[in-house]
Amino acid sequence: MVKNYIFLGPPGSGKGTMAKLLSSRKNIAHISTGDIFRKNIKNGTELGKKVKTILSSGEYVPDSITNEIVKEALTNKNVEKRGFILDGYPRTKNQAEFLIKNNFKIDKVIILKAKKDIIIKRILNRAKKENRDDDTKEIILNRINVYENETKILIDFYRKMGIVNEINADSGSIEEVYNNLEAVI
């Protein structure tokens, strides 16, 4: 049976890591808006130029841009057959309603919880490894604040639907966090 998941959590909580693991182990499509945006930035596309300006200020890309990118990814026949993991989307209630309006069924919303100090440490380490200039301490703190402010309503929206599960993503090894994830899916 095909399952569709949403992974939510602040930047650096491990959404991408867990999504990649689940995707490879269960053959589910992993759709990361962040990866799509970074690819466009790297390739110097028009979308990439717009997104780079937005991300460098620590803001999120507007729904009008993000919704269309996600819709295009989700209507791929290969994705429809395998199910999907949305990593970094939706971030707002408007985006969640966009999924419903376009008949994209969500089976579970997984919230990865992590403490701010751990998030900052992870992202700064990632920035060094991946040479990402959108990951400075100031921008990280802004992104965490934007996440907390914008997603509270979104999380409440999904809680009312009864499909939210939370996992602790700041203790233990990657494999331990993955085992916590697998226990709720």
C-alpha positions in Angstrom: 0.0 0.0 0.0 1.4 3.4 -1.0 2.0 5.8 1.9 2.5 9.5 1.8 4.4 11.3 4.6 5.2 14.9 5.6 8.3 15.5 7.7 8.3 18.7 9.8 10.8 20.1 12.2 13.1 23.0 12.5 16.1 23.4 10.2 18.8 20.9 11.3 16.4 18.5 13.1 17.3 15.7 10.7 14.3 15.8 8.3 16.5 15.3 5.3 18.6 12.6 6.8 15.6 10.6 8.0 13.7 11.2 4.7 16.7 9.9 2.7 17.0 6.8 4.9 13.3 6.0 4.8 13.3 6.7 1.0 16.2 4.3 0.3 15.0 1.6 2.7 11.3 1.6 1.7 11.6 2.8 -1.9 9.5 5.9 -1.3 10.1 9.1 -3.3 11.9 11.8 -1.3 10.9 15.3 -2.3 12.9 18.1 -0.7 12.0 21.7 -1.6 15.4 22.7 -0.2 17.2 20.4 -2.5 15.2 21.6 -5.5 15.9 25.2 -4.6 19.7 24.6 -4.0 19.9 22.8 -7.4 18.3 25.8 -9.1 20.6 28.2 -7.3 23.7 26.1 -8.3 22.5 26.0 -12.0 21.8 29.8 -12.0 18.2 29.4 -13.2 15.7 32.3 -12.9 14.1 30.4 -10.0 17.5 30.0 -8.4 18.3 33.7 -8.6 14.9 34.6 -6.9 15.3 31.9 -4.3 18.9 32.8 -3.5 17.9 36.4 -2.6 15.1 35.2 -0.4 17.1 32.4 1.4 20.1 34.7 2.0 17.8 36.9 4.2 16.7 33.8 6.2 13.1 34.0 4.9 11.1 31.2 3.4 10.2 31.0 -0.3 6.7 32.2 -1.0 3.8 29.7 -1.4 3.2 30.8 -4.9 6.6 29.5 -6.0 6.8 26.5 -3.7 3.3 25.1 -4.3 3.9 24.8 -8.1 7.2 23.1 -7.6 5.7 20.6 -5.2 2.7 20.0 -7.4 5.0 19.2 -10.4 7.0 16.8 -8.3 4.0 15.0 -6.9 2.2 14.5 -10.2 5.1 12.4 -11.5 3.8 8.9 -12.3 6.8 7.3 -10.5 6.0 9.2 -7.3 2.3 8.3 -7.5 3.2 4.6 -7.6 5.8 4.7 -4.8 4.3 7.2 -2.4 6.3 10.2 -1.1 8.0 11.9 1.7 7.7 15.7 1.7 10.7 17.2 3.4 10.4 20.9 4.2 6.9 21.3 2.8 4.3 22.3 3.7 5.4 25.1 6.1 2.1 27.0 6.2 -1.6 26.1 6.6 -2.0 27.6 3.1 0.4 25.1 1.7 -1.4 22.2 3.5 -4.7 23.3 2.1 -3.1 23.4 -1.3 -2.2 19.7 -0.9 -5.8 18.9 0.0 -7.3 21.0 -2.8 -5.1 19.1 -5.3 -6.1 15.7 -3.8 -2.7 14.7 -2.4 -3.5 12.4 0.5 -1.3 12.5 3.6 -1.1 9.5 5.8 1.2 10.7 8.6 2.9 13.9 9.6 6.2 13.2 11.4 7.5 16.0 13.6 11.2 15.8 14.4 11.9 17.6 17.7 15.3 18.9 18.6 16.7 21.5 21.0 18.0 24.9 19.6 21.6 24.4 20.7 21.8 21.0 19.0 20.2 22.5 15.8 22.7 25.3 15.7 25.7 23.0 16.2 24.4 20.6 13.5 23.8 23.3 10.9 27.1 25.1 11.5 28.8 21.7 11.0 26.8 21.0 7.8 27.6 24.5 6.5 31.4 23.8 6.8 31.0 20.3 5.2 28.8 21.4 2.3 30.1 25.0 1.9 26.6 26.5 2.4 26.7 30.2 2.8 23.0 30.3 3.8 23.9 28.7 7.2 25.3 31.4 9.5 24.3 31.5 13.2 22.2 34.7 12.7 20.3 33.2 9.7 19.9 29.8 11.6 18.3 31.6 14.6 16.0 33.5 12.2 15.0 30.4 10.4 14.2 28.6 13.7 12.0 31.6 14.7 10.3 31.7 11.4 9.7 27.9 11.6 8.2 28.1 15.1 6.0 31.1 14.2 4.7 29.8 10.9 4.3 26.1 11.6 2.4 26.3 14.9 -0.9 26.8 13.0 0.2 24.1 10.6 0.9 21.5 13.3 -2.4 22.3 15.0 -4.1 21.8 11.6 -2.7 18.3 11.2 -3.3 17.5 14.9 -7.0 18.0 14.3 -6.8 15.5 11.5 -5.2 13.0 13.9 -2.2 12.2 11.8 0.7 13.8 13.8 3.5 11.8 15.4 6.4 13.3 17.1 9.9 11.8 17.5 12.9 12.9 19.5 15.6 13.8 16.9 18.3 15.2 19.2 19.5 12.2 21.1 21.2 9.1 20.1 22.6 8.0 16.8 21.1 8.4 13.3 20.1 4.8 13.5 18.3 5.3 16.9 16.4 8.2 15.5 15.5 6.1 12.4 14.2 3.3 14.7 12.0 5.9 16.5 10.7 7.0 13.1 10.0 3.5 11.9 8.1 2.8 15.1 5.5 5.5 14.3 5.1 4.8 10.6 
